[in-house]
Amino acid sequence: MAALFGRRMRRGAASTAVAAAAMAALSASGAPSAVSEQPAAAAADRPSAGAPGQEDPSITGDSPYYTELPDLKGPGRNDPPDETPTTGSAESGIPATVLDAYRKAEASLAASNPRCRVPWELLAAIGKVESGHARGGRLDADGTTPSPILGPVLNGVGFANISDTDGGAYDGDTLHDRAVGPMQFIPQTWESWGRDGNGDGRRDPNNIYDAALAAGSYLCAHDRDLTVERDLHQAILGYNRSQEYLRTVLRWYDHYRKDAHEVPDGSQPAPGAPAGTGGTTPSPDPVRPGRPGTPSPSPTEPGKPDKPNKPGDGGSSKPTPPPTTPPPTTPPPTTPPPTTPAPATRLVDLGDGEFTAPAGERFADRPAVRAERADKKPAAQAKVRFTVTGGTGTTFEGGATTVTVTTKADGVAKAPALLAGGKPGALTVKATLLGTTKPVTLGLRGEVTAPRADKLVRTDETELTCEAGATFEGRIALTATRDGEAAPGVAATATVLAGADPADGEKAADKGPYFLTPGDEPAEDRRTRELPLTTDAKGNLLLPELHTDDTTGTFRLRVETTGGAVVVLELKVTEAA
């Protein structure tokens, strides 16, 4: 078979031919496969998943990828099944740490997004074609690559044209973006989809645990179900908008579902790559005149220029040609090494003061600060740690109470979205500038307000007519919801109003139907026509019994919740029989 890792190459006629040949062989094998030609073509016409609210560019900027395909199994194709080693074929081996990262990402997403059902074998297929499983599992103890895996400069020459979005923080390039890490995220996509897969409080595209979880989250975008072929193909094409890429990933996905096993980290050779693609060591240039390793013409002695040989002198009758100067070669373009930015010395709050959210809901605003240097200019690549404090139960999205964010070129660091806890009250988000001799800390104040409802409906069928001096039959029941879900713990007020028309006033009536508050006092002292209430754990309200005095007529019962959900019911009091 081909070398363990194929060359990483741009899309073109060569990769098309490889993919077409592989597809033909797979179809001939009669083996079940994840590949389906027609739906893939249809999916290519649809936009791919990008950052939230955006569809372009692809996750890798359509960077190069490894086009090697797994061998086909079966009679007449490679080794027959009974000759396959019991430990699995070499091409089925996945480095131990990388395999662990794929499986943990699958488990994490199964808990947080069960609808998606992303399989680890799909992550393995993408990791294979993007980086050869992190260069054959060359990772440190935490799962981070010793040096960044970088794709080519995305300057529009053969690939997408994406100007720098991260100030060189991830890719070391302050002019254009480059795909980064084992799963090859471009910086602007990582900013939206990066995840902390190993729980160290950082989102590092060069860490296989972070990158695998981010890739799985990206594939699950737009509420996809990856067991549905259309969604599966669309997700893969969101990574790299190429039919050849789709076929290559699906071949490895199909292969790993049938044959995959763990191998030690670093036991496989690192894949090679064409010169200029970045990420791996380029193949050496061929020997040319004037380059190292090329023999040069022997120079003549100083002061003795070459002369034509004369007849009879024992030499050739033809003159010796003068030495030629090899044509100058143009060195390949190089990316300048990243410069060390000046250190940040202070933080500036970019918020509008306090931020609030009802209990159990997402805060509309995210805590944000700007790191500045001593000259008050923005400081890129500074580390800012955000910590939520207070007894409200508020966390960042994902459940963490502490996260670390790296500032962009504009010096801005934004914390992830905040999810308000279930207990109303004050909270503080501390933003701490790290890496300084005296860490600078800002306290950003916030508040969790009482839970609210946006809809209130009556659920009983009690007759709302009663004789004077009696008690209404049954009790009025209502249910409060928020965004279609039950709204527990929501405060509400039930008020008896005079008259059947709003023009009669919105203040509590001074006569007519009334409630009795709990207590040992005489009933006359416990009468009220304005009663505070709270929804139960299922968002339900069950009003106390309504009594009437000797006043007849039509009244209104208004029930309103925090959040503005309102129900107005008509009450009728008739003459006593």
SVG drawing of the C-alpha trace seen along z (x, -y; Angstrom):
<svg xmlns="http://www.w3.org/2000/svg" viewBox="-84 -56 136 72">
<polyline fill="none" stroke="black" stroke-width="0.4" points="0.0,0.0 1.0,-3.6 3.1,-5.1 1.4,-5.3 0.8,-9.0 0.2,-10.5 1.3,-13.9 -0.8,-16.9 -1.8,-18.6 -4.2,-21.1 -7.4,-20.2 -7.0,-19.5 -6.9,-16.9 -4.6,-14.6 -6.7,-14.4 -9.9,-14.1 -8.4,-11.1 -7.3,-9.5 -10.8,-10.0 -12.6,-8.7 -10.4,-5.6 -11.0,-4.9 -14.7,-5.4 -14.8,-2.9 -12.9,-0.3 -15.1,-0.8 -18.3,-0.4 -16.9,2.8 -16.1,4.3 -19.8,4.5 -19.0,3.5 -21.4,1.1 -20.1,-2.4 -20.9,-5.9 -20.2,-7.3 -23.2,-8.4 -22.5,-10.3 -25.8,-12.2 -26.4,-13.6 -22.8,-14.8 -23.2,-16.8 -26.4,-18.3 -24.8,-19.2 -22.0,-21.0 -24.5,-23.5 -25.6,-24.5 -23.7,-26.8 -21.4,-25.1 -21.4,-25.6 -19.4,-28.6 -19.3,-30.7 -22.6,-31.4 -24.6,-33.6 -22.1,-33.3 -21.6,-30.7 -18.2,-31.6 -15.3,-30.8 -14.9,-27.0 -13.3,-25.8 -9.9,-25.4 -10.1,-28.1 -10.1,-25.3 -6.4,-24.6 -4.6,-21.5 -5.2,-18.1 -3.8,-14.6 -5.3,-12.6 -4.0,-9.1 -6.9,-6.5 -7.2,-3.3 -6.7,0.0 -9.8,1.9 -10.3,5.3 -11.7,8.4 -10.8,11.0 -8.3,9.6 -7.8,6.3 -4.8,6.1 -4.7,8.7 -7.6,11.1 -9.3,10.8 -7.8,14.0 -4.3,12.5 -4.9,9.3 -2.9,9.3 -4.9,9.8 -3.7,6.4 -5.1,4.7 -3.5,3.2 -0.9,0.5 -3.2,-2.0 -5.9,-1.4 -3.7,-2.4 -4.5,-5.7 -2.1,-7.1 -3.3,-6.5 -3.7,-10.1 -5.3,-11.2 -7.8,-8.3 -8.6,-9.2 -9.3,-12.8 -11.7,-11.6 -13.6,-9.4 -13.8,-11.9 -15.1,-14.5 -17.8,-12.0 -18.8,-11.4 -18.9,-15.1 -21.1,-15.9 -23.4,-13.0 -24.1,-14.6 -24.4,-18.3 -25.9,-17.7 -27.5,-14.3 -29.4,-15.1 -26.2,-15.4 -24.8,-11.9 -21.3,-12.7 -19.2,-9.5 -15.6,-9.5 -14.7,-7.7 -15.8,-10.8 -13.5,-12.9 -10.7,-10.4 -11.3,-10.5 -11.1,-14.3 -8.0,-14.3 -6.4,-11.8 -6.8,-13.9 -6.1,-17.2 -2.9,-16.4 -2.2,-12.7 -3.5,-12.4 -1.3,-15.3 1.7,-14.1 1.4,-10.5 0.7,-11.4 3.6,-13.7 2.2,-15.3 3.2,-16.2 1.7,-14.8 -1.2,-17.3 -2.0,-16.4 -0.4,-19.6 1.8,-19.5 5.4,-20.5 5.3,-23.0 2.3,-24.4 0.9,-22.6 0.3,-25.4 -1.4,-25.4 -0.3,-27.6 -0.6,-31.3 -4.2,-32.1 -3.3,-35.0 -5.5,-34.0 -2.7,-32.3 -4.2,-28.8 -6.3,-29.0 -8.8,-31.3 -7.7,-35.0 -8.2,-35.7 -6.6,-38.8 -5.2,-38.4 -7.9,-38.2 -5.9,-37.2 -2.9,-39.6 -0.7,-36.5 -1.7,-35.1 -2.4,-31.6 -0.5,-31.4 2.4,-33.9 1.2,-35.8 0.0,-39.4 -0.8,-39.7 -2.9,-36.7 -4.5,-33.8 -3.3,-30.2 -5.1,-27.0 -3.7,-25.9 -3.5,-22.7 -4.3,-19.0 -7.8,-19.8 -6.7,-22.8 -8.9,-25.7 -8.4,-29.1 -8.1,-31.7 -11.4,-33.5 -13.3,-30.1 -11.5,-29.0 -12.5,-32.2 -16.1,-31.2 -15.9,-27.4 -12.8,-26.8 -13.5,-24.6 -11.7,-23.5 -11.6,-19.8 -9.1,-18.9 -10.5,-21.2 -7.4,-23.3 -9.3,-26.6 -7.7,-27.3 -8.9,-26.9 -5.8,-25.9 -6.1,-24.9 -2.8,-23.1 -4.2,-20.8 -5.8,-17.6 -8.5,-17.5 -9.5,-21.1 -9.4,-20.7 -11.3,-17.5 -14.2,-18.8 -14.3,-22.0 -14.4,-20.0 -17.3,-17.9 -19.2,-21.1 -18.6,-22.6 -19.9,-19.5 -23.0,-19.6 -23.9,-23.2 -27.3,-24.1 -29.0,-21.4 -27.6,-18.6 -28.2,-14.9 -25.0,-13.2 -26.8,-9.9 -28.7,-11.6 -26.7,-11.3 -27.6,-14.8 -26.5,-16.4 -23.3,-14.3 -22.2,-15.4 -23.1,-19.0 -21.0,-19.0 -18.0,-17.6 -18.2,-20.0 -18.3,-22.8 -14.8,-21.7 -13.5,-22.0 -15.8,-22.7 -14.5,-20.0 -16.1,-16.9 -12.7,-15.2 -12.3,-16.1 -15.8,-14.7 -15.0,-11.4 -11.6,-11.1 -13.1,-11.8 -15.9,-9.4 -13.5,-6.6 -11.5,-7.0 -14.7,-7.2 -16.0,-4.0 -12.6,-2.4 -12.4,-3.3 -15.9,-2.1 -14.7,1.4 -11.1,1.5 -9.3,-0.8 -7.0,-0.2 -4.8,-2.0 -1.0,-2.4 1.6,-4.2 2.0,-7.9 4.8,-8.7 5.1,-5.2 3.9,-6.2 5.9,-8.3 4.9,-11.9 3.3,-12.8 5.3,-14.9 3.9,-17.9 4.8,-19.8 7.1,-22.8 5.3,-25.9 2.2,-24.3 3.4,-24.7 2.7,-22.5 5.2,-19.8 8.8,-19.7 8.9,-20.2 10.6,-17.7 14.1,-18.9 14.5,-20.7 16.1,-18.8 19.8,-19.5 20.3,-22.4 23.4,-24.3 24.4,-26.8 22.6,-25.1 24.3,-23.2 25.4,-19.7 25.9,-20.6 29.4,-20.3 30.6,-23.6 33.0,-23.8 36.7,-23.8 38.0,-27.4 41.1,-28.3 44.3,-29.5 44.4,-33.2 46.0,-35.1 45.6,-32.2 42.5,-32.6 41.2,-29.7 42.6,-29.5 41.6,-27.2 43.9,-24.2 46.1,-24.2 46.5,-21.3 49.2,-18.9 49.3,-20.0 47.7,-16.8 44.3,-18.5 41.1,-18.7 40.9,-20.6 37.9,-22.4 38.2,-25.3 37.2,-24.8 34.0,-26.7 34.2,-29.3 32.5,-28.5 28.9,-29.5 27.2,-31.3 24.1,-29.5 20.9,-31.6 19.9,-33.1 17.2,-31.2 14.4,-32.9 14.1,-31.7 10.6,-30.6 8.7,-33.2 9.0,-32.9 6.7,-34.0 8.4,-36.3 8.7,-35.0 6.2,-36.3 7.3,-39.3 7.1,-39.5 4.4,-42.1 5.0,-44.7 3.5,-43.5 0.1,-44.7 0.0,-46.8 -3.7,-47.6 -7.3,-46.6 -10.2,-48.8 -13.8,-47.8 -15.7,-47.9 -19.1,-47.2 -21.9,-49.7 -21.9,-49.2 -24.0,-46.5 -25.4,-43.7 -28.5,-41.7 -30.5,-38.6 -33.5,-36.8 -32.7,-33.6 -32.1,-30.6 -31.6,-32.7 -28.6,-33.8 -27.1,-37.3 -27.5,-39.4 -24.1,-41.0 -20.7,-39.3 -18.1,-40.7 -15.4,-42.4 -12.2,-44.3 -9.3,-45.8 -5.7,-45.1 -3.4,-48.1 0.3,-48.7 2.0,-51.4 1.6,-53.8 -2.2,-53.0 -2.1,-51.2 -3.9,-47.8 -1.9,-44.8 -2.4,-41.7 -1.9,-38.1 -2.4,-39.1 -4.0,-36.5 -7.1,-37.6 -8.7,-35.3 -12.5,-35.8 -13.9,-34.5 -17.6,-34.5 -18.2,-35.1 -21.4,-35.4 -24.1,-33.1 -26.4,-33.2 -25.2,-30.0 -24.2,-31.9 -21.6,-30.2 -20.1,-30.7 -21.5,-28.7 -20.4,-25.1 -20.6,-25.2 -17.2,-26.7 -16.8,-29.6 -13.3,-30.5 -12.0,-30.9 -8.9,-32.3 -9.1,-34.4 -6.3,-35.7 -6.7,-39.2 -6.9,-39.9 -5.0,-42.5 -7.3,-45.2 -6.5,-44.1 -10.0,-43.0 -10.9,-39.9 -14.5,-38.8 -15.6,-36.2 -18.0,-33.4 -21.7,-34.0 -23.0,-33.9 -25.9,-31.7 -27.8,-33.2 -28.2,-30.8 -31.5,-30.0 -31.0,-32.4 -31.6,-36.1 -29.0,-38.4 -25.8,-40.3 -22.7,-38.8 -19.2,-39.9 -17.1,-38.9 -13.4,-39.5 -11.2,-40.1 -7.5,-39.6 -4.6,-40.4 -2.1,-37.6 1.6,-37.5 2.5,-40.7 4.5,-41.1 1.4,-42.6 -1.8,-41.2 -4.4,-43.8 -8.0,-42.9 -11.3,-44.6 -14.6,-43.8 -17.5,-43.8 -20.8,-43.9 -24.0,-42.1 -27.3,-40.9 -29.5,-37.9 -33.1,-39.1 -36.3,-37.2 -37.3,-34.6 -40.0,-35.8 -42.7,-34.4 -43.8,-35.5 -47.1,-33.6 -49.9,-32.9 -52.9,-30.7 -55.8,-29.5 -56.1,-25.7 -59.2,-25.2 -62.9,-25.3 -64.3,-26.9 -67.6,-28.9 -66.8,-32.5 -70.3,-33.5 -71.3,-33.6 -74.1,-34.9 -73.4,-37.8 -72.2,-36.7 -71.0,-33.3 -67.8,-31.6 -67.0,-30.9 -67.0,-27.1 -63.6,-25.6 -60.2,-27.5 -58.7,-29.3 -55.6,-27.6 -53.1,-29.0 -49.7,-28.0 -46.8,-30.3 -44.2,-29.6 -41.1,-31.2 -40.1,-30.5 -42.6,-27.6 -41.0,-26.0 -42.4,-25.9 -41.5,-29.0 -40.9,-28.0 -40.4,-30.5 -42.0,-33.4 -43.6,-36.1 -47.2,-37.1 -49.9,-39.3 -53.6,-38.6 -55.8,-41.8 -59.6,-42.2 -60.5,-45.3 -63.9,-47.1 -66.0,-47.1 -65.9,-45.1 -63.9,-47.7 -60.3,-48.9 -61.8,-52.4 -63.1,-51.5 -59.6,-51.6 -56.6,-49.3 -56.4,-49.8 -57.7,-47.2 -61.4,-47.4 -62.6,-48.5 -65.5,-46.1 -66.7,-42.9 -64.8,-39.6 -61.9,-39.1 -59.2,-36.6 -58.4,-35.6 -54.8,-35.7 -53.5,-33.0 -53.5,-33.7 -55.5,-33.4 -57.1,-36.8 -60.8,-37.2 -61.8,-36.8 -62.8,-40.5 -59.2,-41.4 -57.7,-39.0 -59.6,-40.2 -57.5,-41.4 -58.1,-42.2 -54.4,-42.2 -52.5,-38.9 -48.8,-38.1 -48.2,-34.6 -45.3,-32.5 -45.4,-29.7 -44.5,-26.2 -41.8,-23.9 -43.9,-23.3 -44.9,-26.9 -48.4,-26.5 -50.4,-29.0 -53.4,-27.8 -55.3,-30.8 -56.9,-30.7 -60.7,-30.6 -62.5,-33.7 -65.3,-35.0 -67.9,-37.7 -69.4,-40.4 -72.9,-41.7 -71.9,-43.9 -73.3,-42.7 -72.1,-43.4 -69.2,-42.6 -65.6,-42.7 -62.2,-41.8 -59.5,-39.5 -56.1,-40.5 -53.2,-38.1 -49.8,-39.4 -46.3,-37.8 -42.8,-39.2 -42.0,-39.5 -45.4,-40.9 -47.5,-37.8 -51.1,-38.8 -54.5,-37.1 -57.7,-39.1 -60.9,-37.1 -64.4,-38.4 -66.1,-37.8 -69.9,-38.1 -71.7,-38.5 -75.4,-38.1 -78.2,-38.7 -78.6,-36.1 -81.3,-33.6"/>
</svg>
